Amino acid sequence: MITARRSMVLMAVLEMFYGPSLLASQTTAHTDSGSRVRITMAKPSKQRHLGTLVSLDQDSVRFLDSSGVNAVPVTSVGRLELSRGRRSNAGKGAIIGGVTAGALGLILGLAASTEDDAFVEIGTGEIAAVTVILGAGGAGIGALIGATSKSEHWEPVALTSDFGILEHAVPALR
């Protein structure tokens, strides 16, 4: 009896804290006509189509691409994604630039510290400084380069078995 009561209290507390966030993440996808879609066909072809959504019903997904309006049976769709816009790659560029330049600084510092030259003494402090300085510079340059390029971000959408209605895939439950 006591364990059942504890279980109920625990479930109530979890529902109170986590329930609203799970319910909020299960919103219906906006699959209005005119949304940009990416459709990957099921195996074996895995062919990919990009286009603008025309309509969606129980049987098919209709989209417009450069060849005109196409219809794809829902049963042959392996993955359906909605475009959520184009975004800058500045963060990705900063990470790539920082790691690359930092690694280069570490390698150069270690190579310089192994030389037996009495003119310059290089210790761990200097190696760390070179690594950090080159890493920060690389991150800045990478961020600038990444900011000039944009990539489209896609949100996966699950086709449910309930009359072919589209819903967001819930990341916490995948």
TABELUR-V752136 format. One record per residue. N is the residue number from 1. SS is DSSP state (alpha for helix, beta for strand, coil for the rest). D_CENTER is the distance of its C-alpha to the mean C-alpha in Angstrom with 1 decimal. Layout:
# TABELUR-V752136
<<N;SS;D_CENTER> <N;SS;D_CENTER>>
This chain:
# TABELUR-V752136
<<1;coil;46.0> <2;alpha;44.6> <3;alpha;41.5> <4;alpha;40.9> <5;alpha;41.2> <6;alpha;38.8> <7;alpha;36.3> <8;alpha;36.6> <9;alpha;36.4> <10;alpha;33.3> <11;alpha;31.6> <12;alpha;32.7> <13;alpha;31.3> <14;alpha;27.9> <15;alpha;27.9> <16;alpha;28.9> <17;alpha;26.1> <18;alpha;23.2> <19;alpha;24.4> <20;alpha;23.5> <21;alpha;19.9> <22;alpha;19.5> <23;alpha;21.6> <24;alpha;19.6> <25;coil;16.3> <26;coil;18.2> <27;coil;18.9> <28;coil;19.5> <29;coil;17.2> <30;coil;18.9> <31;coil;19.9> <32;coil;22.7> <33;coil;24.3> <34;coil;22.9> <35;coil;19.2> <36;beta;17.3> <37;beta;16.3> <38;beta;15.1> <39;beta;17.2> <40;beta;17.2> <41;beta;20.6> <42;coil;21.5> <43;coil;23.1> <44;coil;25.1> <45;coil;24.2> <46;coil;20.4> <47;coil;21.2> <48;beta;18.6> <49;beta;19.7> <50;beta;18.5> <51;beta;20.5> <52;beta;21.5> <53;beta;22.1> <54;beta;25.9> <55;beta;26.3> <56;beta;25.2> <57;coil;27.8> <58;coil;28.7> <59;coil;29.3> <60;beta;27.1> <61;beta;24.3> <62;beta;25.9> <63;beta;24.2> <64;beta;25.5> <65;beta;24.8> <66;coil;27.1> <67;coil;29.4> <68;beta;29.9> <69;beta;29.1> <70;beta;27.9> <71;beta;27.9> <72;beta;25.9> <73;beta;27.1> <74;alpha;24.7> <75;alpha;25.9> <76;alpha;24.7> <77;beta;21.0> <78;beta;18.8> <79;beta;15.4> <80;beta;15.2> <81;beta;12.3> <82;beta;13.0> <83;beta;12.1> <84;beta;11.2> <85;beta;12.6> <86;beta;12.4> <87;beta;11.3> <88;beta;12.8> <89;coil;11.7> <90;alpha;14.2> <91;alpha;12.3> <92;alpha;11.2> <93;alpha;14.8> <94;alpha;16.3> <95;alpha;15.0> <96;alpha;16.0> <97;alpha;19.3> <98;alpha;20.1> <99;alpha;19.8> <100;alpha;21.6> <101;alpha;24.4> <102;alpha;24.7> <103;alpha;25.3> <104;alpha;27.7> <105;alpha;29.5> <106;alpha;29.9> <107;alpha;31.3> <108;alpha;33.6> <109;alpha;34.8> <110;alpha;35.5> <111;alpha;37.3> <112;alpha;39.4> <113;alpha;40.3> <114;coil;41.8> <115;coil;44.3> <116;coil;47.8> <117;coil;48.5> <118;coil;50.7> <119;coil;49.8> <120;coil;46.3> <121;coil;45.2> <122;coil;41.5> <123;coil;40.4> <124;alpha;37.2> <125;alpha;37.0> <126;alpha;37.0> <127;alpha;34.5> <128;alpha;32.1> <129;alpha;32.9> <130;alpha;32.2> <131;alpha;28.9> <132;alpha;27.7> <133;alpha;29.2> <134;alpha;27.7> <135;alpha;24.3> <136;alpha;24.4> <137;alpha;25.7> <138;alpha;23.0> <139;alpha;20.3> <140;alpha;22.1> <141;alpha;22.6> <142;alpha;19.0> <143;alpha;17.8> <144;alpha;20.5> <145;alpha;19.6> <146;alpha;15.8> <147;alpha;17.0> <148;alpha;19.0> <149;coil;16.2> <150;beta;13.8> <151;beta;11.1> <152;beta;10.4> <153;beta;7.3> <154;beta;7.9> <155;beta;8.4> <156;beta;10.1> <157;beta;13.7> <158;beta;16.4> <159;beta;19.9> <160;coil;22.2> <161;coil;25.7> <162;coil;27.2> <163;coil;28.5> <164;coil;25.3> <165;coil;23.8> <166;beta;20.1> <167;beta;18.2> <168;beta;14.7> <169;coil;13.6> <170;coil;14.1> <171;alpha;11.4> <172;alpha;14.4> <173;alpha;16.5> <174;coil;14.6>>
